[in-house]
């Protein structure tokens, strides 16, 4: 399967935090040629590709996406909601899917500008002011939807110019696609390290799958794969990350320095482009929780630059995904069992 086809399949799944089992069939189909697959009690998905040595590496990318939850059904059938990780401004005029007794389509409308007062036009939009309209009356809605039902953004997958793609939930399905690219590179490689590909659960609500998976596997070392802000227009002006310039390798206290340097050396050796960013504190990713599991796990964070994070039109570059998988695969291929202790020793 081509990487872009797999990413599309992943992004078209609707997988709010806590419902990661919904994406399991897609991951199982793609990864079954590479190793043994199982799902954990809280929906972590594990793929184990055996190596020849006694050491192991865990690669982790989260499967869940940002979401809304229904809080009330009003008299006129509109649905009130609370969101997780989504700015209210980005929800105006969006299509959503309400996951009730069956999936139903809704839209989040807003008052037409003709009917807005001058004050309405000036003020920012809050989540409390927004409503989901399904077109159904209250009693019809109540037959399908309950308080607490999940809602996810609806958006098709589109190919843009210059090998860029856009969809919802690319954060962090791009990371899973990078693991898939890595697995394909390693399929016929005789490597020492045991490799665990983990699609983690509930990252968006506190990196819970990272805690569980790290404790269960207890790998020798680990790499978290996530997305990071681009540095262009409407991006983070404090970063220099650019789409198409390769994966972004993080530097900071969350990151093991010798492990990170070795990965960079391999990138240079094989002419795999990469970028660098600095995070002096919490990386806000699974890497933060992996590092301090049990007696400590040497950890890296490799990120794919993304535009418009946590919206329905996230954009990444397919070459960045492929190069993320490739640089990790080359690391796994090159590291011999007898080198690991020296590599991870400060």
Secondary structure, DSSP 8 states (H G I E B T S, - for coil): --HHHHHHHHHTS--BTT-GGGGHHHHHHHHTTTSEEEE-TTS-EEEEE--SSS-EEEEEEE--B-EEEEEEE-TTS-EEEEEES--GGGGTTEEEEEESSSEEEEEE----GGG--HHHHHS---GGG--EE-S--HHHHHTT--TT-EEEE----EE-GGGEEEES-HHHHHHHHHHHHHHHHHTT---SSEEEEEEES-GGGT-HHHHHHHHHH--SEEEEEEEEE-SSTTS-TT----TTS-EEEEESTTS-HHHHHHHHHHHHHTT--EEEEE-SS--SSHHHHHTTSTT--EEEEEEEEEBSTTSTTEEEEHHHHHHHHHHHHHHHHH--GGGHHHHH--
